[in-house]
Amino acid sequence: MISQPSNTLLNALSPDCHNSLFPRLKFVVLPIKAVLYEADETPKYAHFLTSGMASIVSSMSNGATAEVGICGREGMVETLQLLGNARIPTRCFMQVEGAGLRMPFKELQKEFFENAELRDAILRGVQCQSFILAQLAACNRLHEAEERLARWLLMVRDRVESAKFMLTQEFLATMLGSRRTTVTAAAGALQKKGFIRYSRGRIEILEPQKLENAACECYPTVRNLYSNLQIAVAAD
């Protein structure tokens, strides 16, 4: 049995729900690029991250990709797949290495429909994820690369709870839906201003408040959605 995982949703469950679910969860290490689910496929496992961060990515027919959502230790990764048999066109993989608790997806889906407490907690996560997805879609269309990069770095910091993390230019370009040259220029501009330090994929946020000021308005919007979800889950 696994005790005290640092996952907000799991930690907020009642003792009865906790004791029913935990013996079936297995701790797994999740390296960078580890795929949690593929597009148009039923996931093999359901994941509750305890550290690190996963990116939900949408791909176009020409190979272009853009991030449309992120998952940290606030909830469960495969929430949309729980709701029915519709094909989910996105894929999800670890963007920042970490760990999590997992169980066979079909088992968790059965528990979801039979356990009202677990279902309510997960549905709050689905609602929050949908709001964040809509905000990021507008952000990718309307805001410039530098302010989107600042927003994204802050979102990563909030979920991994560290000002230092590893992100390659290739990943940053994928997440922002931009050319690598555009991302390089944006990262260079933030570094020149002294807001971040970026070298060989290693990023350190040096001036968090100034980076927040440089970020687009989507950062406080997404941050508040994320904080409200954590408060709502913890209050149950």
C-alpha positions as CSV (number, residue, x, y, z in Angstrom):
1,M,0.0,0.0,0.0
2,I,1.3,3.5,-0.9
3,S,1.0,6.2,1.7
4,Q,0.8,10.0,1.5
5,P,1.3,10.6,-2.2
6,S,1.7,14.3,-3.0
7,N,-1.4,14.4,-5.3
8,T,-4.0,17.0,-4.3
9,L,-7.0,15.0,-5.5
10,L,-5.9,11.8,-3.8
11,N,-4.9,13.5,-0.6
12,A,-8.4,15.0,-0.3
13,L,-10.3,11.8,-0.5
14,S,-12.2,10.5,2.6
15,P,-10.6,7.6,4.5
16,D,-13.1,5.1,3.1
17,C,-12.5,6.2,-0.5
18,H,-8.7,6.4,0.2
19,N,-8.6,2.9,1.6
20,S,-10.6,1.5,-1.4
21,L,-8.5,3.1,-4.0
22,F,-4.9,3.1,-2.7
23,P,-4.1,-0.6,-2.6
24,R,-4.7,-0.8,-6.4
25,L,-2.4,2.1,-7.2
26,K,1.2,1.5,-8.3
27,F,4.0,4.0,-7.9
28,V,5.9,4.6,-11.2
29,V,8.8,6.8,-12.3
30,L,7.9,8.9,-15.3
31,P,11.0,10.1,-17.3
32,I,10.8,13.0,-19.7
33,K,9.0,12.1,-23.0
34,A,7.2,9.1,-21.3
35,V,3.8,8.8,-23.1
36,L,0.8,8.7,-20.8
37,Y,-1.8,8.3,-23.6
38,E,-1.9,8.4,-27.4
39,A,-4.4,10.1,-29.6
40,D,-7.6,8.2,-30.5
41,E,-6.7,5.4,-28.1
42,T,-8.2,4.2,-24.8
43,P,-5.5,4.6,-22.2
44,K,-4.0,1.5,-20.7
45,Y,-3.5,3.3,-17.3
46,A,-5.0,6.1,-15.3
47,H,-2.2,8.4,-13.9
48,F,-2.2,10.6,-10.8
49,L,1.0,12.6,-11.0
50,T,2.9,13.2,-7.7
51,S,5.7,15.2,-9.3
52,G,6.8,16.5,-12.7
53,M,4.5,17.8,-15.4
54,A,2.7,16.4,-18.4
55,S,1.7,18.2,-21.6
56,I,-1.4,17.6,-23.6
57,V,-0.6,18.2,-27.3
58,S,-2.7,18.6,-30.4
59,S,-1.1,17.6,-33.8
60,M,-1.9,18.8,-37.3
61,S,-1.7,16.7,-40.5
62,N,1.5,18.5,-41.5
63,G,3.2,17.5,-38.3
64,A,2.9,20.9,-36.5
65,T,2.0,20.6,-32.8
66,A,0.9,22.9,-30.1
67,E,0.2,22.4,-26.4
68,V,-3.5,22.7,-25.4
69,G,-3.2,21.7,-21.7
70,I,-0.9,20.7,-18.9
71,C,-1.3,18.3,-15.9
72,G,0.6,18.3,-12.6
73,R,-0.1,16.8,-9.2
74,E,-3.4,18.6,-8.8
75,G,-5.5,15.7,-10.3
76,M,-5.7,12.9,-12.8
77,V,-4.3,12.9,-16.4
78,E,-6.9,10.9,-18.4
79,T,-10.0,12.7,-17.2
80,L,-11.7,13.3,-20.5
81,Q,-11.4,9.6,-21.5
82,L,-13.4,8.7,-18.4
83,L,-16.5,10.4,-19.6
84,G,-17.4,8.1,-22.6
85,N,-16.2,6.4,-25.7
86,A,-15.5,9.5,-27.8
87,R,-12.1,9.5,-29.4
88,I,-9.7,12.0,-27.9
89,P,-7.5,13.6,-30.6
90,T,-4.7,14.8,-28.3
91,R,-1.7,12.9,-26.9
92,C,-0.1,13.4,-23.5
93,F,3.5,12.9,-22.5
94,M,5.9,14.0,-19.7
95,Q,7.4,17.4,-20.3
96,V,9.2,17.5,-17.0
97,E,10.3,14.2,-15.5
98,G,8.5,13.1,-12.3
99,A,6.6,10.2,-10.8
100,G,3.0,9.2,-10.2
101,L,0.5,6.6,-9.1
102,R,-1.3,4.6,-11.7
103,M,-3.9,1.8,-12.0
104,P,-5.5,0.1,-15.0
105,F,-7.8,2.6,-16.8
106,K,-10.7,0.2,-17.0
107,E,-10.6,-0.3,-13.2
108,L,-10.5,3.4,-12.5
109,Q,-13.4,4.0,-15.0
110,K,-15.5,1.5,-13.1
111,E,-14.7,3.2,-9.8
112,F,-15.5,6.6,-11.4
113,F,-19.1,5.5,-12.2
114,E,-19.7,3.7,-8.9
115,N,-18.0,6.1,-6.5
116,A,-19.8,9.5,-6.2
117,E,-17.0,11.1,-4.2
118,L,-14.3,10.2,-6.6
119,R,-16.5,11.2,-9.6
120,D,-17.2,14.6,-8.2
121,A,-13.5,15.3,-7.5
122,I,-12.5,14.2,-11.0
123,L,-15.3,16.2,-12.7
124,R,-14.1,19.4,-11.1
125,G,-10.7,18.7,-12.7
126,V,-12.4,18.1,-16.1
127,Q,-14.2,21.5,-15.8
128,C,-11.0,23.3,-14.8
129,Q,-9.0,21.6,-17.6
130,S,-11.7,22.7,-20.1
131,F,-11.4,26.3,-19.0
132,I,-7.6,26.2,-19.2
133,L,-7.8,24.7,-22.7
134,A,-10.0,27.5,-23.9
135,Q,-7.7,30.1,-22.4
136,L,-4.6,28.6,-24.0
137,A,-6.3,28.4,-27.4
138,A,-7.0,32.1,-27.3
139,C,-3.5,32.8,-26.0
140,N,-1.8,30.9,-28.8
141,R,-3.8,32.9,-31.4
142,L,-3.6,36.4,-29.9
143,H,-0.4,36.9,-27.9
144,E,3.2,37.3,-28.9
145,A,5.9,34.6,-28.4
146,E,7.8,36.4,-25.6
147,E,4.8,36.9,-23.4
148,R,3.5,33.4,-24.1
149,L,6.9,31.9,-23.2
150,A,6.9,33.9,-19.9
151,R,3.3,32.6,-19.2
152,W,4.3,29.0,-19.9
153,L,7.5,29.1,-17.8
154,L,5.5,30.4,-14.8
155,M,2.9,27.6,-15.3
156,V,5.6,25.0,-15.3
157,R,7.1,26.5,-12.1
158,D,3.7,26.4,-10.4
159,R,3.3,22.7,-11.1
160,V,6.8,21.4,-10.4
161,E,7.2,23.9,-7.5
162,S,10.7,24.8,-8.5
163,A,12.3,27.8,-10.2
164,K,14.7,25.4,-12.0
165,F,13.8,22.8,-14.6
166,M,14.9,21.2,-17.9
167,L,13.3,22.2,-21.2
168,T,14.9,22.0,-24.6
169,Q,14.3,24.5,-27.4
170,E,12.6,21.7,-29.4
171,F,10.1,21.2,-26.6
172,L,9.5,24.9,-26.1
173,A,8.8,25.3,-29.8
174,T,6.3,22.4,-29.7
175,M,4.6,23.8,-26.6
176,L,4.2,27.3,-28.0
177,G,3.4,26.2,-31.5
178,S,6.2,28.4,-32.8
179,R,9.4,28.0,-34.9
180,R,12.6,27.2,-32.9
181,T,14.1,30.5,-34.1
182,T,11.1,32.3,-32.6
183,V,11.5,30.5,-29.3
184,T,15.2,31.2,-29.3
185,A,14.6,34.9,-29.8
186,A,12.0,35.0,-27.1
187,A,14.1,33.1,-24.5
188,G,17.1,35.3,-25.4
189,A,15.0,38.4,-24.8
190,L,13.9,37.2,-21.4
191,Q,17.4,36.2,-20.5
192,K,18.9,39.6,-21.6
193,K,16.4,41.3,-19.3
194,G,17.6,39.2,-16.5
195,F,14.3,37.4,-15.9
196,I,15.6,33.9,-16.6
197,R,18.8,32.0,-17.1
198,Y,18.7,29.5,-20.0
199,S,21.6,27.2,-21.0
200,R,21.6,23.8,-22.7
201,G,18.0,23.2,-21.8
202,R,18.3,24.2,-18.2
203,I,16.0,27.1,-17.2
204,E,16.1,29.0,-14.0
205,I,13.6,31.8,-13.2
206,L,15.7,34.6,-11.6
207,E,13.0,37.3,-11.3
208,P,9.6,35.7,-10.9
209,Q,7.7,39.0,-10.3
210,K,9.3,40.6,-13.4
211,L,8.6,37.5,-15.4
212,E,4.9,37.7,-14.3
213,N,4.8,41.3,-15.5
214,A,6.2,40.2,-18.9
215,A,3.7,37.4,-19.2
216,C,0.4,37.8,-21.0
217,E,-2.9,38.2,-19.1
218,C,-3.6,34.5,-19.5
219,Y,-1.1,33.6,-16.8
220,P,-3.1,35.1,-13.8
221,T,-6.3,33.6,-15.4
222,V,-4.9,30.1,-15.6
223,R,-3.2,30.5,-12.2
224,N,-6.5,31.4,-10.5
225,L,-8.3,28.5,-12.2
226,Y,-5.6,26.1,-10.9
227,S,-5.6,27.6,-7.4
228,N,-9.4,27.4,-7.2
229,L,-9.4,23.8,-8.2
230,Q,-6.9,23.0,-5.4
231,I,-9.0,24.9,-2.9
232,A,-12.2,23.2,-4.0
233,V,-10.7,19.7,-3.8
234,A,-9.0,20.4,-0.4
235,A,-12.3,21.7,1.0
236,D,-14.2,18.4,0.5
